[in-house]
Amino acid sequence: MKRALLALPLALALLAGAVLLARSGDEPGKAGEKKAVRAPRKGPGEAPGRAPQSVVEEQLAKIFESSAREGPDSRAIVDRLRKALAELSEEDTLLAKARLAKFLEENPAERGGLLSAFEAESDPDVLLLLAQTFGGDAASMADPAVAEAMTRIAGSEGLAERRGAACLVLANLADLDERAVNTVFRLVRDEAHGGVRIDAIGAIAGWMQRFPESAAAFSRQLVGTARGIADPEIRGHAIQAVALLDRGPDADTVFGLAGFLKDGSEQNRALAAMGLGAATGDARASAAKSLEGAVLTESREDTQRGMLIHLVRAAGPDAAETLARVAAGSPRLAADVKDFLEILQTEREPLRVWELKQQRDLARGEVPGADEHSD
């Protein structure tokens, strides 16, 4: 029986910056940014899910023009937007977001009014729109009052959607705030609501990318916290946040990630392998040793094969010697090891190595969906 084509996401997610785990409706973008999920609407003669753009723009213009005539009124605008969002498609909410962002930029004195509206809001779509507006406004993200308010909201016992949205805002702070950091890590560790915990992890992921000088300390703390998370999906988000770091893990983080190579979740084991594959410098040898052991003991063939590219990355100049040991210890990987050894003779760039490996698999007729678990 033909083996399946080696699963792309395990290798390409880190290299291409994609996100493996996402809550329903999420998509990669600005730190902590996600999209709301709402039912599409259809209009006569229009593509499913969208009203004519001119109609949407006219509707939004009326919302903001009335405020311009009567003087800026954040609460009134938010009330009108709530009604409009109930009818807009996902694509059209981008227009609403752009209009609200422009309003805040032109009326910075209304920041306090929008904060008050955020604190009083219960509609998830409106909360998301406000969070994205604050998170994309440089002046707001540099305002200590915004950081204080969002930290207080995130750490409160209020509506989960509001607390999660506050975490999305905190992800984009211009400067790290000690109280915000402590609050968000507490949420990851102790929060009962899974969605809020995931949004808190997203805030930490945003900080690690935007404040590289703090990334190592945050990654060590997040890996340590993840060990105490019982839910495998939430634990996976924490592992992923570390695995997707632009900079590879340091020696202490490598030690923590290596423990997840035995995680009960196949996806979490794959994410840990991805993170270890990015190790550099003094951490590389330890990461490669852990990955070699994981490859030899992994029970699922698709996960085992997916770990190979990360072993190649971590092993670096010693990849050929390491792969030879893997082939001896796991005969079912012999074909993959042979491919990698031949490719490594002329190519070392990880993404290109993976592409060349895929070409060989396809040429042999290996196809996605085949039974890859038979020895």
C-alpha positions as CSV (number, residue, x, y, z in Angstrom):
1,M,0.0,0.0,0.0
2,K,1.3,3.4,-0.9
3,R,2.4,5.7,1.8
4,A,0.9,9.2,2.0
5,L,2.8,12.2,0.8
6,L,4.7,13.6,3.8
7,A,2.4,16.1,5.5
8,L,3.4,19.7,4.5
9,P,2.3,21.7,7.5
10,L,4.7,20.1,9.9
11,A,7.7,21.5,8.0
12,L,6.3,24.6,6.2
13,A,4.4,26.2,9.1
14,L,7.4,27.6,10.8
15,L,9.3,28.3,7.6
16,A,6.5,30.2,6.0
17,G,5.1,31.8,9.1
18,A,1.7,30.0,9.0
19,V,-0.4,29.2,12.0
20,L,-1.2,25.6,12.7
21,L,-3.7,26.0,15.5
22,A,-6.5,28.6,15.4
23,R,-9.7,29.2,17.1
24,S,-12.8,29.0,14.9
25,G,-12.8,32.2,12.7
26,D,-9.2,33.1,13.4
27,E,-6.6,33.9,10.8
28,P,-3.0,35.0,10.8
29,G,-2.5,38.8,10.9
30,K,-1.6,41.5,13.3
31,A,-0.7,40.2,16.7
32,G,-3.8,38.9,18.3
33,E,-6.1,39.6,15.4
34,K,-8.9,37.3,14.5
35,K,-12.1,37.5,12.5
36,A,-15.6,37.1,13.8
37,V,-17.8,34.4,12.4
38,R,-21.2,35.5,11.1
39,A,-23.7,34.1,8.7
40,P,-23.3,35.4,5.2
41,R,-26.1,37.4,3.5
42,K,-27.1,37.4,-0.1
43,G,-28.3,40.3,-2.2
44,P,-29.9,40.2,-5.7
45,G,-27.3,40.0,-8.3
46,E,-24.5,40.0,-5.8
47,A,-21.9,37.4,-4.9
48,P,-23.1,35.2,-2.0
49,G,-22.4,36.8,1.4
50,R,-21.9,40.4,0.3
51,A,-24.1,43.5,-0.3
52,P,-23.0,45.9,-3.0
53,Q,-19.9,47.8,-1.7
54,S,-21.4,51.1,-2.5
55,V,-24.4,50.3,-0.3
56,V,-22.2,49.3,2.6
57,E,-20.0,52.4,2.2
58,E,-23.2,54.6,2.2
59,Q,-24.5,52.9,5.3
60,L,-21.2,53.4,7.1
61,A,-20.9,57.0,5.9
62,K,-24.3,57.8,7.5
63,I,-23.1,56.4,10.8
64,F,-20.0,58.6,10.9
65,E,-21.4,61.7,9.1
66,S,-24.2,62.1,11.7
67,S,-21.5,62.1,14.4
68,A,-19.5,64.7,12.5
69,R,-22.5,67.0,12.3
70,E,-23.5,66.6,15.9
71,G,-19.9,66.4,17.3
72,P,-17.9,63.2,18.0
73,D,-19.9,60.7,20.0
74,S,-18.1,57.4,20.5
75,R,-21.0,55.7,22.3
76,A,-23.5,56.7,19.6
77,I,-21.2,55.4,16.9
78,V,-20.7,52.1,18.6
79,D,-24.4,51.7,19.0
80,R,-25.0,52.3,15.3
81,L,-22.1,50.0,14.3
82,R,-23.6,47.2,16.4
83,K,-26.8,47.3,14.4
84,A,-24.8,47.6,11.1
85,L,-22.5,44.7,11.9
86,A,-25.4,42.3,12.3
87,E,-26.1,42.8,8.6
88,L,-22.6,43.0,7.2
89,S,-20.6,40.1,5.7
90,E,-17.1,39.3,7.1
91,E,-15.5,41.1,4.2
92,D,-17.5,44.2,4.7
93,T,-16.5,44.5,8.4
94,L,-13.1,45.5,7.1
95,L,-14.7,48.7,5.8
96,A,-16.3,49.3,9.2
97,K,-12.9,48.7,10.8
98,A,-11.2,51.2,8.5
99,R,-13.9,53.8,9.1
100,L,-13.6,53.4,12.9
101,A,-9.8,53.5,12.8
102,K,-10.0,56.8,10.8
103,F,-12.5,58.2,13.3
104,L,-10.1,57.4,16.2
105,E,-7.1,58.8,14.4
106,E,-9.0,62.1,13.6
107,N,-10.6,62.3,17.1
108,P,-8.0,61.2,19.7
109,A,-10.0,62.8,22.4
110,E,-12.6,60.1,21.8
111,R,-10.2,57.4,23.0
112,G,-11.8,57.5,26.5
113,G,-15.3,57.3,25.0
114,L,-14.3,54.2,23.0
115,L,-12.7,52.7,26.1
116,S,-16.0,53.2,28.0
117,A,-17.9,51.7,25.1
118,F,-15.6,48.7,25.2
119,E,-16.1,48.1,28.9
120,A,-19.9,48.2,28.5
121,E,-20.1,46.2,25.3
122,S,-21.3,42.6,25.2
123,D,-21.6,41.9,21.5
124,P,-18.6,39.7,20.4
125,D,-18.4,41.3,16.9
126,V,-18.3,44.8,18.3
127,L,-15.8,43.9,20.9
128,L,-13.6,42.4,18.2
129,L,-14.0,45.5,16.0
130,L,-13.0,47.8,19.0
131,A,-10.1,45.5,19.9
132,Q,-8.7,45.7,16.3
133,T,-9.2,49.4,16.2
134,F,-7.3,50.0,19.5
135,G,-4.6,47.5,18.5
136,G,-4.0,49.2,15.2
137,D,-3.8,52.7,16.6
138,A,-0.2,53.6,17.5
139,A,-1.2,56.4,19.8
140,S,-3.6,54.2,21.8
141,M,-1.0,51.5,22.1
142,A,1.4,54.0,23.6
143,D,-1.2,55.3,26.0
144,P,-0.8,54.0,29.6
145,A,-4.5,54.6,30.3
146,V,-5.3,52.1,27.5
147,A,-2.8,49.5,28.9
148,E,-4.3,50.0,32.4
149,A,-7.9,49.6,31.3
150,M,-7.3,46.6,29.1
151,T,-5.2,44.9,31.8
152,R,-8.0,45.5,34.4
153,I,-10.6,44.2,32.0
154,A,-8.6,41.1,31.0
155,G,-8.0,40.2,34.7
156,S,-11.6,40.8,35.8
157,E,-14.4,38.3,36.2
158,G,-16.5,39.9,33.5
159,L,-17.7,38.7,30.2
160,A,-15.3,36.1,28.7
161,E,-15.5,37.7,25.2
162,R,-14.6,41.1,26.6
163,R,-11.7,39.7,28.5
164,G,-10.4,37.8,25.5
165,A,-10.7,41.0,23.3
166,A,-8.7,42.9,25.9
167,C,-5.9,40.3,25.5
168,L,-6.0,41.0,21.8
169,V,-5.4,44.7,22.5
170,L,-2.6,44.0,25.0
171,A,-0.8,42.0,22.4
172,N,-0.1,45.2,20.5
173,L,1.2,47.4,23.4
174,A,4.0,49.8,22.3
175,D,5.9,49.0,25.5
176,L,5.7,46.0,27.8
177,D,3.8,46.7,31.0
178,E,4.7,44.6,34.0
179,R,1.2,44.4,35.3
180,A,-0.2,43.4,31.9
181,V,2.4,40.7,31.6
182,N,1.7,39.3,35.0
183,T,-2.1,39.4,34.4
184,V,-1.8,37.6,31.0
185,F,0.4,34.9,32.3
186,R,-2.0,34.3,35.2
187,L,-4.8,33.9,32.7
188,V,-2.8,31.3,30.8
189,R,-2.1,29.4,34.0
190,D,-5.4,29.7,36.0
191,E,-8.3,31.0,33.8
192,A,-11.3,28.6,33.6
193,H,-12.5,29.8,30.2
194,G,-10.6,28.1,27.4
195,G,-11.1,30.9,24.8
196,V,-9.7,33.5,27.2
197,R,-6.7,31.3,27.9
198,I,-6.0,31.0,24.1
199,D,-6.4,34.8,23.6
200,A,-3.9,35.3,26.5
201,I,-1.4,32.9,24.8
202,G,-1.9,34.9,21.7
203,A,-1.0,38.1,23.5
204,I,2.2,36.5,24.7
205,A,3.0,35.2,21.2
206,G,2.6,38.8,20.0
207,W,5.0,40.1,22.6
208,M,7.6,37.5,21.8
209,Q,7.6,38.5,18.2
210,R,7.5,42.2,18.8
211,F,9.9,42.4,21.8
212,P,12.7,40.0,20.8
213,E,14.8,41.0,23.8
214,S,12.1,39.4,26.0
215,A,11.3,36.4,23.8
216,A,13.7,34.0,25.5
217,A,12.4,34.7,29.0
218,F,8.7,34.6,27.8
219,S,9.3,31.4,25.9
220,R,10.8,29.7,29.0
221,Q,8.0,30.9,31.1
222,L,5.3,29.8,28.6
223,V,6.8,26.3,28.2
224,G,6.9,25.9,31.9
225,T,3.3,27.0,32.2
226,A,2.2,24.7,29.4
227,R,3.3,21.7,31.4
228,G,0.5,22.4,33.9
229,I,-2.2,22.8,31.2
230,A,-4.4,19.7,31.1
231,D,-6.4,20.6,27.9
232,P,-4.3,19.4,24.9
233,E,-5.7,22.1,22.6
234,I,-4.8,25.0,24.9
235,R,-1.4,23.3,25.7
236,G,-0.9,23.1,21.9
237,H,-1.4,26.8,21.5
238,A,1.3,27.5,24.1
239,I,3.7,25.1,22.4
240,Q,3.0,26.6,19.0
241,A,3.6,30.2,20.3
242,V,7.2,29.1,21.1
243,A,7.6,26.9,18.0
244,L,6.8,29.8,15.7
245,L,9.3,32.2,17.2
246,D,11.5,34.0,14.6
247,R,14.5,33.2,16.8
248,G,15.1,29.6,17.8
249,P,14.7,28.4,21.4
250,D,17.6,28.8,23.8
251,A,19.0,25.8,25.8
252,D,16.5,26.1,28.6
253,T,13.5,26.3,26.3
254,V,14.9,23.3,24.3
255,F,14.8,21.3,27.5
256,G,11.2,22.3,28.1
257,L,10.1,21.6,24.5
258,A,11.7,18.2,24.5
259,G,9.3,17.1,27.2
260,F,6.4,17.6,24.8
261,L,7.9,15.2,22.3
262,K,6.1,12.6,24.4
263,D,2.8,14.6,24.7
264,G,-0.4,12.6,24.4
265,S,-1.4,14.7,21.4
266,E,0.1,13.9,18.1
267,Q,-0.2,17.5,16.9
268,N,1.5,18.8,20.1
269,R,4.4,16.4,19.5
270,A,4.7,17.7,16.0
271,L,4.7,21.3,17.2
272,A,7.4,20.6,19.8
273,A,9.5,19.0,17.0
274,M,9.0,22.1,14.9
275,G,10.2,24.4,17.7
276,L,13.3,22.2,18.4
277,G,14.2,22.2,14.7
278,A,14.8,25.9,14.9
279,A,17.4,25.7,17.6
280,T,20.8,27.3,16.9
281,G,24.1,27.8,18.5
282,D,24.7,26.0,21.8
283,A,21.1,24.7,21.9
284,R,21.4,22.9,18.5
285,A,23.1,19.7,19.8
286,S,20.6,19.1,22.6
287,A,17.7,19.7,20.3
288,A,19.0,17.3,17.7
289,K,19.6,14.6,20.3
290,S,16.1,15.0,21.6
291,L,14.6,14.9,18.1
292,E,16.7,11.9,17.1
293,G,15.3,10.0,20.1
294,A,11.7,11.1,19.3
295,V,12.0,10.1,15.7
296,L,13.2,6.6,16.7
297,T,10.4,6.1,19.3
298,E,7.4,7.9,17.6
299,S,4.6,5.4,17.0
300,R,2.7,7.2,14.2
301,E,4.5,7.1,10.9
302,D,3.1,10.3,9.6
303,T,4.3,12.2,12.7
304,Q,7.6,10.3,12.6
305,R,8.2,11.3,9.0
306,G,7.2,14.9,9.7
307,M,9.8,15.1,12.5
308,L,12.6,14.2,10.1
309,I,12.8,17.7,8.5
310,H,13.1,19.2,11.9
311,L,15.9,16.8,12.8
312,V,17.7,17.7,9.6
313,R,17.4,21.4,10.5
314,A,18.6,20.9,14.1
315,A,21.4,18.6,13.2
316,G,22.8,21.1,10.6
317,P,26.3,20.0,9.5
318,D,25.9,16.7,11.3
319,A,22.6,15.8,9.5
320,A,24.1,13.0,7.4
321,E,25.6,11.2,10.3
322,T,22.4,11.6,12.4
323,L,20.2,10.4,9.5
324,A,22.4,7.3,9.1
325,R,21.7,6.4,12.7
326,V,18.0,7.0,12.2
327,A,17.9,4.7,9.2
328,A,19.6,1.9,11.2
329,G,17.2,2.3,14.1
330,S,14.0,2.7,12.1
331,P,13.9,0.7,8.8
332,R,10.5,2.1,7.8
333,L,12.2,5.5,7.4
334,A,15.0,4.2,5.2
335,A,13.5,5.7,2.0
336,D,13.0,9.1,3.5
337,V,16.5,9.1,5.0
338,K,18.0,8.1,1.6
339,D,16.2,11.0,0.0
340,F,17.4,13.5,2.5
341,L,21.0,12.3,2.3
342,E,21.0,12.7,-1.4
343,I,19.3,16.1,-1.4
344,L,21.7,17.4,1.3
345,Q,24.6,16.8,-0.9
346,T,23.6,19.8,-3.0
347,E,21.0,21.7,-1.0
348,R,21.0,22.9,2.6
349,E,18.2,25.6,2.7
350,P,15.4,23.9,4.8
351,L,12.4,25.0,2.7
352,R,14.1,24.0,-0.5
353,V,15.1,20.6,1.0
354,W,11.5,20.0,1.9
355,E,10.3,21.0,-1.6
356,L,12.8,18.6,-3.3
357,K,11.7,15.8,-0.9
358,Q,8.0,16.4,-1.8
359,Q,8.9,16.2,-5.5
360,R,10.5,12.8,-5.0
361,D,7.5,11.5,-3.1
362,L,5.1,12.6,-5.8
363,A,7.3,11.1,-8.5
364,R,7.0,7.7,-6.7
365,G,3.2,8.1,-6.6
366,E,2.9,8.6,-2.9
367,V,-0.5,10.3,-2.4
368,P,-2.3,12.2,0.4
369,G,-4.8,10.0,2.1
370,A,-3.1,6.6,1.6
371,D,-2.7,4.4,4.7
372,E,0.6,5.7,6.1
373,H,0.4,3.7,9.4
374,S,1.3,0.3,8.1
375,D,4.8,-0.9,8.6
